[in-house]
Amino acid sequence: QIFYSQDISGDAVRLDEEEAKHCFKVLRHKADDIIHITDGKGNLYQCRIEDHHLAHHRIHILKTITPAR
């Protein structure tokens, strides 16, 4: 499962409303789960969910994986 976000700043990521619903409500991810997020520009981020509240979630980037071109 890879989620998509354009809202990546420093070591934090925010999911848009639809991605957040899918992540937290449908797939039932919660705090301390490890997920992967792409920015659509070829970067993949390994992240840890710190707070899984739908409206004010916090996701921390653990590692950035940029594939060789």
Secondary structure, 3 states (H helix, E strand, C coil): CEEECCEEECCEEECCHHHHHHHHHHCCCCCCCEEEEECCCCCEEEEEEEECCCCCCEEEEEEEECCCC
